Amino acid sequence: QVQLVESGGGLVQAGGSLRLSCAASGRACSSHAMGWFRQAPGKEREFVAAITRRGGSTNYAVSVKGRFTISRDNAKNEMSLQMNSLNPEDTAVYYCAAVRSVADSYYVMARTYDYWGQGTQVTVSS
C-alpha cells in the first residue's frame, strides 16, 4: 500500500507560479512510477505529467509542456510539480498518483494507476 498526500495548491494570478508536492508513505517510492492528473469542474480527469520510478524520463500533456516540470526525490519519497506561466485554464483539482512498476516506464492513462492522493485545489485568476 502507498499513501499519497498532495500539498501546495492555492490561488494565484495568471502568469504566476505554484509548486505542488506529493508525499508518499508506505512502500518505497522508488518502486513506483508516478504522475500528476487534474480535474476541472464538469470535466474528466486528465493527464498532466508523468515520471519513471527512477526519475530518468518524463512526459507531459501538450497543454502544459514547457510550463510545468515534474521531478521526484526518492530518498525523500517525494514528487513535485513546478507550474509556471499559469493561466485560468489550469484551474483544477490536482492529483498525484502512483503505480508499482518493474519497468522504468512512465504512464499517461489514469486507469493504470493504483494509488491516488486526495487532491489539492489550484485556482488561477485572470
NORBELRA-V287219 format. One record per pair of residues at least 12 apart in sequence whose ideal C-beta (glycine too) atoms are under 10 Angstrom apart, sorted by the first residue. I is the first residue (numbers start at 1). GAP is how many residues later the second one is. Records with the same first field share a line. If there is no record, write none. Layout:
I: GAP, GAP
This chain:
1: 24, 25, 26, 113, 114
2: 22, 23, 24, 25, 26, 27, 29, 30, 32, 75, 95, 96, 97, 98, 112, 113, 114, 115
3: 20, 21, 22, 23, 24, 95, 112, 114, 115
4: 18, 19, 20, 21, 22, 25, 28, 30, 73, 75, 91, 92, 93, 94, 109, 111, 112, 113, 114, 115
5: 16, 17, 18, 19, 20, 91, 112, 113, 115
6: 14, 15, 16, 17, 30, 73, 75, 87, 88, 89, 90, 110, 111, 112, 113, 114, 115
7: 12, 13, 14, 15, 16, 89, 110, 113
8: 12, 13, 14, 72, 73, 74, 75, 86, 112, 114
9: 12, 74, 83, 84, 85, 110, 111, 112, 113, 114
10: 110, 111, 112, 113, 114
11: 80, 110, 111, 112, 113, 114
12: 71, 74, 78, 79, 110, 111, 112, 113
13: 73, 75, 111, 112, 113
14: 71, 72, 73, 74, 75, 76, 110, 111, 112
15: 69, 70, 71, 72, 109, 111
16: 67, 68, 69, 70, 71, 108, 109
17: 50, 65, 66, 67, 68, 69
18: 50, 63, 64, 65, 66, 68, 72, 76, 102, 104, 105, 106
19: 50, 52, 61, 62, 63, 64, 65
20: 16, 18, 28, 48, 50, 59, 60, 61, 62, 63, 74, 75, 76, 97, 100, 102
21: 52, 55, 57, 58, 59, 60, 75, 99
22: 12, 13, 14, 48, 50, 55, 56, 57, 58, 59, 72, 73, 74, 75, 76, 95, 98
23: 53, 54, 55, 56, 73, 94
24: 48, 50, 52, 53, 54, 55, 72, 74, 91, 93
25: 52
26: 51, 72, 89
27: 50, 71, 73, 88
28: 25, 46, 49, 72
29: 24, 26, 43, 44, 45, 46, 47, 48, 49, 50, 69
30: 23, 24, 25, 42, 44, 45, 47
31: 22, 43, 67, 68, 69, 70, 71
32: 20, 21, 40, 42, 45, 47, 65, 66, 67, 68, 69, 81, 82, 83
33: 17, 18, 19, 20, 21, 22, 24, 39, 64, 65, 66, 67, 68, 69, 70, 71, 72, 73, 74, 79, 80
34: 15, 16, 17, 18, 19, 21, 36, 38, 44, 45, 62, 63, 64, 65, 67, 72, 73, 79, 81
35: 12, 13, 14, 15, 16, 23, 24, 35, 44, 46, 60, 61, 62, 63, 64, 71, 72, 73, 74, 75, 77, 78
36: 12, 13, 14, 15, 24, 25, 28, 32, 34, 43, 44, 45, 47, 58, 59, 60, 61, 81
37: 12, 13, 24, 55, 56, 57, 58, 59, 60, 71, 72, 73, 76, 79, 80, 82
38: 23, 25, 26, 43, 52, 53, 54, 55, 56, 57, 81, 82, 84
39: 53, 54, 55, 56, 71, 80
40: 49, 50, 51, 52, 53, 82
41: 50, 51, 52
43: 49
44: 66
45: 47, 48, 50, 52, 65, 66, 71, 74
46: 15, 17, 46, 62, 64
47: 12, 13, 14, 16, 17, 50, 60, 61, 62, 63
48: 12, 13, 15, 16, 20, 22, 33, 35, 42, 44, 46, 47, 48, 60
49: 12, 15, 16, 19, 20, 21, 22, 30, 32, 34, 57, 59
50: 20, 47, 49, 55, 56, 57, 58, 59, 62, 63
51: 19, 20, 21, 28, 29, 30, 55, 56
52: 20, 49, 51, 52, 53, 54, 55
53: 19, 21, 45, 46, 47, 48, 49, 50, 51, 52, 53
54: 18, 20, 47, 50
55: 15, 16, 17, 18, 19, 24, 49
56: 48, 50
57: 47, 48, 49
58: 12, 13, 14, 48
59: 46, 47, 48, 49
60: 48
61: 47
63: 24, 26, 27
64: 17, 19, 20, 21, 22, 25, 26
66: 18, 19
67: 15, 16, 17, 18, 19, 20, 23
68: 13, 14, 15, 16, 17, 18, 22
69: 12, 13, 14, 15
70: 12, 26, 36
78: 18
79: 17, 18, 19
80: 16
81: 13, 15, 41
83: 39, 41
86: 36, 37, 38, 39
87: 37, 39
88: 35, 36, 37, 38
89: 35, 37
90: 32, 33, 34
91: 30, 31, 32, 33, 34, 35
92: 27, 28, 29, 30, 31, 32
93: 25, 26, 27, 28, 29, 30
94: 23, 25, 26, 27, 28
95: 15, 18, 21, 22, 23, 24, 25
96: 17, 19, 20, 21, 22, 23, 24
97: 13, 15, 16, 17, 18, 19, 20
98: 15, 16, 17, 18, 19
99: 13, 14, 15, 16
100: 13, 14, 15
